[in-house]
Amino acid sequence: MSRLPRTIRLDPSDKVVFAQAAEPGEWAVVGTFLFWGRNAGSLSRKEQIAFRSGFLGVESFGFSTLVTVQDARPEERAALVDALAQQLVKHLGAPSLDLARPAAEEEVALAESLCADHPINTLIALHRQQDGAAIREQFRTLKPRDETAFSGSHLQGHDRAFHFVEEEVEEHLDLFSLRGSD
């Protein structure tokens, strides 16, 4: 059994900051290959955020700010390689699955090496920066606590990054009166 990263969403911010947010629980890879040969300054705002801090969820081809280390059975790892190879053909124009599979295998091996020495449920965050033509990656880990202030079972021992409170406002706004006259 190996350890691989899965996306996790501690708050709704990923749905706002990324053009395409990964769904919680997807197998993920680092995904830096999406930015090779691109100048970070020429990216859109949401692409820049994905460049700086996004792991790539393989199923959705969307981004996640955080991943959590999870055990993966050999058949799950093999399915991840196949799914990533299919995404490379679909989204990046790889000529065939046979040619995409070695690249997918290399990317999954990198994700596996990132998780290998960490306990289950460790959170990993990523920071990328461009250094000339090179892209530098830094990873931070956060270990789960036994008890947390806001914890729920889906948070796996991690507090929420933000606490959102919904409020009802009893103010009436008349949009027709604001449109002005023609």
VOVEX-138248 format. One line per 8 residues: their letters; for each residue x, y, z of N, C-alpha, C. Coordinates in pm, 1 decimal, padded with zeros to 6 digits, always signed. Layout:
REM VOVEX-138248
A	X Y Z X Y Z X Y Z | ...;
//
This chain:
REM VOVEX-138248
MSRLPRTI	+00084.9 -00116.8 +00000.0 +00000.0 +00000.0 +00000.0 +00090.0 +00123.9 +00000.0 | +00050.8 +00223.3 -00076.4 +00126.8 +00348.3 -00079.9 +00041.3 +00460.7 -00022.8 | +00101.5 +00575.8 -00006.8 +00029.0 +00694.5 +00040.5 +00026.0 +00796.9 -00070.7 | -00092.1 +00852.2 -00090.9 -00112.1 +00951.0 -00196.7 -00196.3 +01067.0 -00143.8 | -00187.7 +01181.4 -00208.8 -00267.0 +01295.5 -00164.7 -00410.4 +01292.4 -00217.7 | -00502.5 +01331.2 -00131.7 -00643.3 +01351.0 -00169.4 -00678.8 +01496.7 -00139.9 | -00760.8 +01553.3 -00224.8 -00803.4 +01690.8 -00202.4 -00893.1 +01697.2 -00079.3 | -00888.7 +01810.1 -00012.1 -00973.7 +01834.3 +00103.3 -01015.9 +01980.9 +00097.2;
RLDPSDKV	-01135.8 +02008.2 +00139.3 -01186.4 +02145.9 +00140.1 -01232.6 +02177.9 +00281.9 | -01156.7 +02263.3 +00351.1 -01190.1 +02299.9 +00487.7 -01288.0 +02415.6 +00492.8 | -01300.8 +02488.9 +00383.3 -01396.3 +02599.9 +00374.1 -01427.3 +02619.7 +00225.4 | -01522.8 +02704.0 +00191.4 -01562.6 +02718.7 +00050.4 -01469.6 +02804.8 -00035.6 | -01356.8 +02849.7 +00016.1 -01272.8 +02943.8 -00058.3 -01220.2 +02889.4 -00190.9 | -01190.5 +02761.8 -00201.5 -01140.0 +02707.2 -00328.8 -01238.2 +02730.2 -00443.0 | -01367.6 +02725.3 -00413.1 -01469.1 +02746.0 -00516.7 -01469.5 +02889.8 -00567.3 | -01412.2 +02981.1 -00488.7 -01407.4 +03121.7 -00525.8 -01275.5 +03157.7 -00592.8;
VFAQAAEP	-01164.3 +03108.8 -00540.4 -01033.3 +03153.8 -00588.1 -00984.1 +03083.2 -00713.3 | -01030.8 +02962.1 -00740.0 -00986.7 +02889.2 -00858.7 -01095.3 +02892.4 -00966.0 | -01053.9 +02898.1 -01091.7 -01150.4 +02891.8 -01201.9 -01225.2 +02758.8 -01197.2 | -01154.4 +02651.3 -01166.4 -01213.1 +02517.8 -01151.4 -01159.8 +02459.6 -01021.6 | -01245.5 +02443.1 -00922.9 -01205.0 +02384.9 -00794.7 -01221.2 +02234.0 -00799.9 | -01124.6 +02163.6 -00742.9 -01134.7 +02018.6 -00730.7 -01241.8 +01985.3 -00627.3 | -01306.5 +01873.7 -00645.5 -01403.5 +01826.9 -00547.5 -01329.7 +01761.6 -00430.5 | -01380.2 +01776.2 -00309.2 -01315.6 +01711.8 -00194.9 -01310.4 +01559.8 -00213.0;
GEWAVVGT	-01195.6 +01502.0 -00177.5 -01181.1 +01356.7 -00182.2 -01123.0 +01301.3 -00311.0 | -01090.4 +01386.7 -00406.9 -01027.2 +01338.9 -00531.0 -00880.8 +01305.4 -00503.8 | -00830.6 +01204.7 -00572.9 -00686.3 +01182.8 -00572.5 -00624.1 +01302.2 -00643.0 | -00506.4 +01343.5 -00597.1 -00443.5 +01463.7 -00650.6 -00296.5 +01438.1 -00684.0 | -00244.8 +01526.1 -00767.0 -00102.3 +01530.6 -00797.1 -00057.1 +01674.9 -00779.3 | +00072.7 +01697.1 -00779.2 +00124.8 +01832.6 -00760.4 +00079.8 +01922.0 -00876.2 | +00092.8 +01876.7 -00998.8 +00036.8 +01947.5 -01113.7 +00118.4 +02062.4 -01169.1 | +00242.4 +02077.4 -01127.7 +00325.4 +02187.8 -01177.1 +00345.4 +02180.0 -01327.2;
FLFWGRNA	+00335.2 +02061.6 -01385.1 +00353.5 +02045.7 -01529.8 +00258.8 +02135.1 -01610.4 | +00144.3 +02172.3 -01551.7 +00049.6 +02259.0 -01622.3 +00105.6 +02398.6 -01648.0 | +00209.5 +02436.9 -01574.4 +00262.7 +02572.0 -01582.3 +00399.6 +02581.1 -01650.8 | +00457.5 +02467.8 -01693.0 +00587.2 +02470.7 -01759.5 +00577.9 +02554.3 -01885.7 | +00678.5 +02639.8 -01906.5 +00686.1 +02719.6 -02028.0 +00592.5 +02838.9 -02029.5 | +00524.1 +02863.2 -01919.7 +00433.4 +02978.0 -01911.8 +00490.2 +03078.8 -01813.0 | +00483.4 +03204.6 -01846.4 +00528.5 +03309.3 -01757.3 +00417.5 +03336.0 -01656.4 | +00449.7 +03326.3 -01528.2 +00348.5 +03345.0 -01423.4 +00283.0 +03482.4 -01431.8;
GSLSRKEQ	+00356.4 +03582.5 -01478.8 +00300.5 +03716.5 -01491.5 +00195.8 +03729.5 -01600.4 | +00194.4 +03636.7 -01695.2 +00097.8 +03643.6 -01805.4 -00030.7 +03565.8 -01776.5 | -00038.6 +03502.3 -01660.9 -00156.0 +03422.9 -01625.4 -00268.3 +03513.4 -01575.3 | -00392.1 +03469.5 -01592.2 -00505.5 +03541.5 -01534.4 -00494.7 +03534.7 -01381.5 | -00573.8 +03614.7 -01313.1 -00568.2 +03618.7 -01166.6 -00593.8 +03480.9 -01105.5 | -00695.0 +03411.6 -01151.6 -00726.3 +03279.4 -01096.3 -00619.3 +03176.7 -01134.4 | -00560.9 +03190.6 -01253.7 -00450.3 +03101.7 -01292.3 -00327.9 +03128.6 -01205.5 | -00304.2 +03254.9 -01171.2 -00191.7 +03287.7 -01083.2 -00209.2 +03224.5 -00945.5;
IAFRSGFL	-00331.5 +03225.3 -00895.5 -00357.6 +03163.0 -00765.0 -00335.2 +03012.2 -00773.7 | -00381.8 +02950.5 -00882.3 -00358.3 +02806.6 -00902.6 -00208.4 +02779.0 -00914.5 | -00136.9 +02866.9 -00983.8 +00008.1 +02851.6 -00996.4 +00073.9 +02856.9 -00858.8 | +00037.1 +02954.5 -00778.7 +00100.9 +02973.5 -00648.1 +00069.1 +02863.1 -00548.8 | -00055.2 +02811.1 -00550.8 -00092.3 +02726.1 -00436.7 -00183.2 +02608.9 -00469.9 | -00199.3 +02571.7 -00596.2 -00296.6 +02468.6 -00628.7 -00239.9 +02331.2 -00656.8 | -00292.6 +02231.7 -00585.8 -00272.2 +02091.9 -00623.0 -00376.5 +02058.3 -00729.1 | -00347.0 +01966.5 -00817.6 -00438.5 +01930.1 -00924.9 -00519.1 +01806.0 -00887.5;
GVESFGFS	-00650.7 +01821.0 -00876.7 -00740.1 +01707.2 -00857.9 -00752.7 +01635.7 -00991.7 | -00721.6 +01508.3 -00996.1 -00712.9 +01436.7 -01123.3 -00849.4 +01417.8 -01188.3 | -00950.1 +01384.5 -01112.0 -01081.4 +01356.5 -01171.0 -01143.5 +01480.3 -01235.9 | -01140.8 +01592.6 -01165.7 -01203.6 +01715.2 -01216.9 -01108.3 +01801.4 -01298.5 | -00979.2 +01778.2 -01284.3 -00874.8 +01862.7 -01342.0 -00888.8 +02004.7 -01286.4 | -00937.0 +02012.8 -01160.6 -00950.9 +02138.6 -01089.3 -00848.3 +02145.2 -00977.7 | -00845.9 +02257.3 -00907.7 -00741.3 +02281.5 -00809.1 -00793.6 +02278.0 -00667.0 | -00701.8 +02244.7 -00575.0 -00730.0 +02240.4 -00432.9 -00612.6 +02303.9 -00359.9;
TLVTVQDA	-00642.5 +02387.7 -00261.0 -00537.4 +02452.5 -00183.1 -00465.2 +02352.4 -00093.4 | -00536.8 +02254.5 -00044.6 -00480.8 +02157.8 +00048.9 -00508.4 +02015.3 +00003.3 | -00417.1 +01926.8 +00039.9 -00440.3 +01783.7 +00023.0 -00413.6 +01716.5 +00156.9 | -00468.5 +01598.3 +00171.5 -00447.4 +01519.5 +00292.0 -00388.7 +01384.5 +00252.2 | -00295.4 +01336.7 +00330.6 -00227.2 +01209.9 +00302.2 -00321.4 +01094.7 +00335.9 | -00338.9 +01004.3 +00239.4 -00427.5 +00889.1 +00257.9 -00362.0 +00763.2 +00201.1 | -00397.1 +00649.1 +00256.8 -00350.6 +00520.9 +00202.2 -00419.1 +00494.0 +00069.5 | -00344.4 +00435.6 -00022.8 -00399.2 +00397.3 -00153.2 -00358.3 +00253.5 -00182.9;
RPEERAAL	-00457.1 +00172.3 -00215.1 -00429.1 +00034.2 -00254.1 -00363.1 +00033.9 -00392.8 | -00291.5 -00071.0 -00427.6 -00224.6 -00075.9 -00558.2 -00319.5 -00053.1 -00676.1 | -00442.3 -00105.4 -00666.2 -00537.3 -00086.4 -00776.5 -00586.0 +00058.6 -00784.2 | -00592.1 +00128.1 -00669.0 -00629.0 +00270.1 -00670.5 -00517.9 +00353.5 -00732.7 | -00393.7 +00318.8 -00700.9 -00280.4 +00390.0 -00759.4 -00278.0 +00369.9 -00911.0 | -00298.2 +00247.0 -00955.5 -00300.4 +00217.2 -01099.4 -00413.4 +00292.3 -01170.0 | -00529.5 +00298.9 -01104.4 -00643.1 +00372.8 -01162.0 -00612.6 +00522.2 -01169.1 | -00539.0 +00573.0 -01071.2 -00499.5 +00714.1 -01072.4 -00408.7 +00743.2 -01190.9;
VDALAQQL	-00312.9 +00655.9 -01214.8 -00222.8 +00673.5 -01330.5 -00303.5 +00673.2 -01459.7 | -00395.4 +00579.1 -01473.0 -00478.9 +00572.1 -01594.3 -00566.3 +00696.2 -01610.5 | -00626.2 +00741.0 -01500.7 -00712.7 +00859.5 -01507.2 -00632.8 +00983.1 -01545.3 | -00513.2 +00998.9 -01489.3 -00430.6 +01114.0 -01524.3 -00386.4 +01105.9 -01670.3 | -00352.2 +00988.1 -01717.6 -00315.1 +00972.6 -01859.0 -00431.4 +01013.3 -01949.3 | -00552.5 +00973.9 -01914.0 -00670.8 +01013.9 -01992.0 -00689.1 +01165.5 -01991.2 | -00665.8 +01228.3 -01876.7 -00678.7 +01374.1 -01867.4 -00570.4 +01444.4 -01950.1 | -00450.9 +01385.8 -01956.5 -00344.6 +01444.2 -02037.9 -00380.4 +01441.4 -02186.3;
VKHLGAPS	-00448.0 +01336.1 -02227.8 -00494.7 +01328.1 -02366.7 -00607.7 +01428.6 -02388.4 | -00704.2 +01429.9 -02299.0 -00822.5 +01514.6 -02313.7 -00791.1 +01664.1 -02305.4 | -00714.4 +01704.4 -02204.6 -00693.9 +01847.1 -02177.9 -00565.8 +01904.8 -02236.9 | -00463.2 +01822.0 -02254.2 -00334.3 +01875.8 -02296.4 -00289.0 +01826.0 -02433.1 | -00371.3 +01745.7 -02497.4 -00340.6 +01703.9 -02633.9 -00234.1 +01597.0 -02648.1 | -00213.0 +01517.2 -02543.1 -00119.3 +01404.3 -02558.3 -00171.2 +01316.2 -02671.8 | -00082.8 +01268.1 -02758.9 -00128.1 +01195.3 -02877.8 -00197.6 +01062.1 -02852.3 | -00166.0 +00996.2 -02739.5 -00231.1 +00868.0 -02709.3 -00215.0 +00835.9 -02561.9;
LDLARPAA	-00297.1 +00741.7 -02515.0 -00284.7 +00696.4 -02376.2 -00149.7 +00630.5 -02352.0 | -00101.9 +00554.9 -02450.8 +00027.4 +00487.5 -02435.0 +00141.8 +00586.4 -02414.8 | +00134.2 +00700.6 -02484.3 +00238.8 +00801.5 -02468.8 +00217.3 +00887.4 -02344.3 | +00095.4 +00901.3 -02300.0 +00065.2 +00982.0 -02181.0 +00091.7 +00905.4 -02051.9 | +00081.8 +00773.5 -02056.5 +00093.1 +00693.3 -01933.6 +00227.4 +00711.1 -01861.8 | +00344.5 +00712.5 -01930.7 +00470.5 +00733.2 -01857.2 +00476.9 +00868.9 -01786.5 | +00423.3 +00974.0 -01848.6 +00420.2 +01105.6 -01784.0 +00329.1 +01102.1 -01662.4 | +00215.3 +01035.5 -01674.6 +00123.1 +01022.5 -01562.4 +00187.6 +00942.1 -01449.8;
EEEVALAE	+00255.5 +00836.1 -01483.6 +00324.6 +00753.8 -01383.6 +00428.3 +00836.1 -01308.3 | +00502.8 +00919.0 -01380.5 +00604.1 +01004.2 -01316.9 +00539.7 +01104.6 -01220.7 | +00428.6 +01162.9 -01260.7 +00360.0 +01260.5 -01175.9 +00301.1 +01193.6 -01051.5 | +00245.4 +01074.3 -01065.9 +00190.7 +01001.1 -00951.1 +00304.4 +00957.9 -00858.1 | +00418.0 +00918.7 -00913.4 +00533.3 +00881.5 -00830.6 +00582.5 +01000.9 -00749.0 | +00579.6 +01120.2 -00808.0 +00617.4 +01240.5 -00734.1 +00520.2 +01264.6 -00618.2 | +00390.3 +01252.9 -00643.6 +00289.2 +01270.6 -00538.7 +00307.6 +01166.0 -00428.5 | +00338.2 +01044.5 -00469.8 +00360.5 +00935.5 -00374.0 +00482.1 +00965.1 -00285.8;
SLCADHPI	+00589.6 +01016.0 -00344.5 +00710.1 +01047.4 -00266.7 +00684.3 +01163.0 -00169.9 | +00597.7 +01254.7 -00208.3 +00561.4 +01366.5 -00121.6 +00490.7 +01317.7 +00004.9 | +00410.8 +01213.2 -00007.4 +00329.4 +01162.7 +00104.0 +00394.9 +01050.0 +00183.5 | +00496.7 +00987.7 +00128.7 +00550.4 +00863.1 +00183.1 +00586.9 +00868.2 +00331.4 | +00646.8 +00976.2 +00376.5 +00696.8 +00982.4 +00513.5 +00603.1 +01052.3 +00610.7 | +00481.4 +01081.9 +00567.7 +00387.8 +01154.6 +00653.3 +00277.7 +01062.1 +00704.3 | +00231.8 +01086.8 +00826.3 +00120.2 +01007.4 +00879.3 -00009.9 +01035.2 +00801.7 | -00100.6 +00940.2 +00807.4 -00233.0 +00956.5 +00747.5 -00297.6 +01082.5 +00806.0;
NTLIALHR	-00372.0 +01153.9 +00722.4 -00445.4 +01276.7 +00757.2 -00357.8 +01400.3 +00773.1 | -00227.9 +01389.3 +00743.7 -00144.8 +01509.5 +00744.0 -00190.2 +01598.3 +00628.8 | -00207.3 +01727.0 +00656.1 -00240.5 +01822.4 +00550.4 -00112.2 +01873.3 +00487.1 | -00115.1 +01890.6 +00357.0 +00000.0 +01945.2 +00284.9 -00047.0 +02065.1 +00204.4 | +00027.6 +02174.5 +00217.4 +00003.1 +02295.7 +00139.5 +00124.0 +02317.0 +00048.8 | +00100.9 +02385.3 -00061.1 +00201.6 +02404.5 -00164.6 +00219.7 +02553.0 -00192.2 | +00343.6 +02592.9 -00215.0 +00371.4 +02728.6 -00262.4 +00469.7 +02717.6 -00378.5 | +00428.4 +02769.0 -00494.3 +00515.1 +02772.1 -00612.2 +00556.2 +02915.2 -00640.0;
QQDGAAIR	+00674.6 +02930.1 -00695.5 +00717.2 +03060.6 -00744.9 +00806.5 +03039.7 -00865.4 | +00805.3 +03138.7 -00951.0 +00888.3 +03132.1 -01070.2 +01022.1 +03196.6 -01038.1 | +01128.4 +03128.9 -01075.2 +01264.6 +03177.0 -01053.1 +01334.7 +03171.0 -01188.5 | +01321.2 +03277.6 -01267.6 +01370.9 +03275.3 -01404.9 +01286.4 +03177.9 -01484.5 | +01351.2 +03082.4 -01549.9 +01277.9 +02981.0 -01626.3 +01234.3 +02863.8 -01539.2 | +01288.8 +02857.2 -01417.6 +01257.5 +02745.4 -01327.1 +01136.0 +02777.7 -01241.0 | +01069.5 +02672.5 -01197.9 +00959.7 +02684.4 -01102.3 +01004.2 +02614.9 -00974.5 | +00998.6 +02686.2 -00864.6 +01035.8 +02632.0 -00733.8 +00909.9 +02597.1 -00655.3;
EQFRTLKP	+00912.8 +02482.9 -00589.9 +00800.5 +02437.5 -00507.9 +00845.2 +02423.3 -00363.8 | +00759.0 +02468.0 -00273.2 +00780.9 +02447.7 -00130.9 +00654.1 +02384.4 -00074.8 | +00671.4 +02289.1 +00015.9 +00557.9 +02220.2 +00075.9 +00561.7 +02240.4 +00226.9 | +00443.8 +02261.4 +00285.4 +00428.9 +02271.7 +00430.3 +00332.8 +02163.9 +00474.6 | +00355.3 +02112.6 +00593.3 +00263.9 +02011.1 +00646.1 +00201.0 +02059.4 +00776.0 | +00077.6 +02018.0 +00796.1 +00003.7 +02044.9 +00918.5 -00049.5 +01912.0 +00968.3 | -00022.3 +01881.8 +01091.8 -00066.9 +01754.8 +01147.6 -00201.8 +01774.3 +01216.6 | -00290.2 +01673.8 +01210.4 -00422.3 +01687.3 +01273.7 -00412.6 +01687.4 +01425.5;
RDETAFSG	-00506.4 +01756.3 +01487.5 -00518.5 +01757.5 +01633.5 -00620.0 +01652.5 +01674.4 | -00610.6 +01609.9 +01799.6 -00708.7 +01513.6 +01849.6 -00846.6 +01576.7 +01858.4 | -00854.0 +01699.5 +01907.8 -00981.7 +01769.9 +01918.0 -00963.5 +01910.1 +01864.0 | -01065.9 +01960.3 +01798.0 -01059.3 +02094.6 +01742.5 -01185.4 +02171.9 +01777.4 | -01178.5 +02302.2 +01767.3 -01290.8 +02387.2 +01805.0 -01411.8 +02367.6 +01715.2 | -01390.8 +02354.1 +01585.3 -01501.4 +02346.7 +01491.2 -01508.0 +02212.0 +01420.5 | -01436.1 +02114.1 +01467.1 -01418.6 +01991.9 +01389.7 -01549.0 +01919.1 +01362.7 | -01553.9 +01863.7 +01245.6 -01660.0 +01773.5 +01205.6 -01591.5 +01650.2 +01148.6;
SHLQGHDR	-01661.8 +01543.6 +01131.3 -01597.3 +01420.8 +01083.8 -01532.3 +01439.2 +00947.6 | -01589.5 +01525.4 +00862.6 -01532.7 +01545.8 +00729.8 -01402.7 +01626.0 +00733.4 | -01369.3 +01689.5 +00846.2 -01247.2 +01769.6 +00856.2 -01127.8 +01686.7 +00901.8 | -01148.0 +01566.0 +00941.9 -01042.8 +01470.9 +00977.2 -00943.2 +01527.1 +01078.7 | -00992.8 +01598.5 +01181.3 -00906.0 +01648.3 +01286.4 -00846.4 +01784.9 +01259.5 | -00889.9 +01853.2 +01155.9 -00838.5 +01985.9 +01123.7 -00948.4 +02088.7 +01144.4 | -00911.7 +02203.3 +01199.6 -01007.5 +02312.9 +01212.1 -01033.5 +02373.2 +01075.9 | -01143.7 +02444.8 +01066.2 -01173.9 +02519.4 +00945.2 -01078.2 +02637.5 +00936.1;
AFHFVEEE	-01042.3 +02674.2 +00815.0 -00958.5 +02791.3 +00796.1 -01037.1 +02918.1 +00826.0 | -01166.1 +02918.6 +00794.2 -01253.7 +03032.4 +00819.2 -01383.8 +02979.7 +00876.6 | -01453.7 +03064.2 +00946.7 -01585.2 +03028.9 +00997.9 -01684.9 +03123.6 +00934.2 | -01776.7 +03072.9 +00853.3 -01874.1 +03154.1 +00782.9 -02004.1 +03155.1 +00861.2 | -02062.0 +03274.7 +00871.8 -02187.8 +03291.5 +00940.9 -02285.6 +03355.9 +00844.1 | -02399.5 +03292.3 +00823.7 -02502.3 +03348.6 +00736.8 -02595.0 +03435.1 +00819.2 | -02626.4 +03553.7 +00764.1 -02719.0 +03643.9 +00830.6 -02825.1 +03685.8 +00731.6 | -02945.4 +03701.4 +00782.1 -03053.6 +03752.4 +00699.3 -03064.5 +03901.3 +00721.5;
VEEHLDLF	-03072.2 +03975.5 +00611.4 -03085.6 +04120.2 +00619.5 -03226.9 +04155.7 +00577.7 | -03293.4 +04235.8 +00653.8 -03432.7 +04271.6 +00627.6 -03443.3 +04404.1 +00553.3 | -03349.0 +04433.0 +00468.2 -03350.9 +04558.1 +00394.0 -03409.8 +04532.9 +00256.0 | -03496.8 +04622.3 +00211.7 -03559.8 +04608.8 +00080.2 -03489.1 +04701.6 -00017.6 | -03450.4 +04649.4 -00130.2 -03384.6 +04727.5 -00233.1 -03469.8 +04722.6 -00357.8 | -03509.3 +04838.1 -00406.9 -03591.5 +04848.3 -00526.5 -03501.2 +04869.6 -00647.6 | -03471.8 +04763.3 -00720.5 -03382.6 +04770.4 -00836.1 -03438.9 +04854.7 -00947.9 | -03569.7 +04856.4 -00965.0 -03630.3 +04936.8 -01071.1 -03607.8 +05086.0 -01048.9;
SLRGSD	-03610.4 +05130.1 -00925.1 -03589.3 +05272.2 -00898.9 -03443.0 +05312.1 -00919.7 | -03351.7 +05217.1 -00915.2 -03210.4 +05247.6 -00933.4 -03166.2 +05250.9 -01078.7 | -03246.0 +05201.7 -01169.8 -03204.2 +05189.9 -01309.0 -03199.0 +05323.7 -01381.3 | -03261.2 +05425.0 -01330.0 -03258.9 +05556.9 -01394.7 -03360.5 +05565.9 -01505.5 | -03367.7 +05679.4 -01566.4 -03464.6 +05698.7 -01676.2 -03394.8 +05687.4 -01810.0 | -03469.4 +05646.3 -01912.2 -03412.4 +05628.7 -02045.7 -03410.0 +05756.0 -02122.2;
//
